[in-house]
Amino acid sequence: MEAIAAEAGVSAKTVYDAFATKPGVLRGVWDLRLKGDTSDVPVAALPRYVEILEENDPQRIVAVLVRNSMVVKQRIGDVLQVIREASSVDADSRDLWRLIRTDFHANQRVLVEAIAKRKGLRTGLSVDKAADILWMLNSPDTWLMLHVERGWSVDEFAKWFLDTATAQLLKP
């Protein structure tokens, strides 16, 4: 916290007042990187999210989702890795990682509901199962495992994500 304060040119007390804990700092960095600005707008109101919800073609919903997801994952990947690793040794970081995953699942469900509303879900696939599938495919864990740990390029991951999400979620 002292190093952050020194880098920012403020007192350590200022950093503690703003974030309280090291996981609090991680949460702040996460929020900033996720949203791409300093706005307090919820994710569901961000233009990139609204763009997906306003799309009428289920194929385009998935394509735009993948495109936007790649932009965000490149911006937040390093922070995700720090939070995920910290979650194994710190209770506050574990709570943050759980919150990120829970919020992320809820956001994926809304996107699946948009596909279902447009009659685009694969026959026999429930919204619940489709949300779980999209959550797993688009998960920060999946990104970290394939891109960071296994060295997949952004383009390779995006192609796999698009192909797999299309095959798993959408009517042929």
LINWO-V930127 format. One record per backbone hydrogen bond with DSSP energy under -0.5 kcal/mol. CO is the residue of the C=O (numbers start at 0). NH is the residue of the N-H. If there is no record, write none. Layout:
co & nh
CO & NH
CO & NH
//
This chain:
co & nh
0 & 4
1 & 5
2 & 6
3 & 7
4 & 8
4 & 9
10 & 14
11 & 15
12 & 16
13 & 17
14 & 18
14 & 19
15 & 19
18 & 20
20 & 24
21 & 25
22 & 26
23 & 27
24 & 28
25 & 29
26 & 30
27 & 31
28 & 32
29 & 33
30 & 34
31 & 35
41 & 44
42 & 45
45 & 48
45 & 49
46 & 50
47 & 51
48 & 52
49 & 53
50 & 54
51 & 54
55 & 57
56 & 60
57 & 61
58 & 62
59 & 63
60 & 64
61 & 65
62 & 66
63 & 67
64 & 68
65 & 69
66 & 70
67 & 71
68 & 72
69 & 73
70 & 74
71 & 75
72 & 76
75 & 79
76 & 80
77 & 81
78 & 82
79 & 83
80 & 84
81 & 85
82 & 86
84 & 87
85 & 88
85 & 89
89 & 93
90 & 94
91 & 95
92 & 96
93 & 97
94 & 98
95 & 99
96 & 100
97 & 101
98 & 102
99 & 103
100 & 104
101 & 105
102 & 106
103 & 107
104 & 108
105 & 109
106 & 110
107 & 111
108 & 112
109 & 113
110 & 114
111 & 115
112 & 116
113 & 117
114 & 119
115 & 118
119 & 170
121 & 124
123 & 125
125 & 129
126 & 130
127 & 131
128 & 132
129 & 133
130 & 134
131 & 135
132 & 136
133 & 137
135 & 138
138 & 142
139 & 143
140 & 144
141 & 145
142 & 146
142 & 147
143 & 148
144 & 149
145 & 151
152 & 156
153 & 157
154 & 158
155 & 159
156 & 160
157 & 161
158 & 162
159 & 163
160 & 164
161 & 165
162 & 166
163 & 167
164 & 168
164 & 169
165 & 169
168 & 121
//
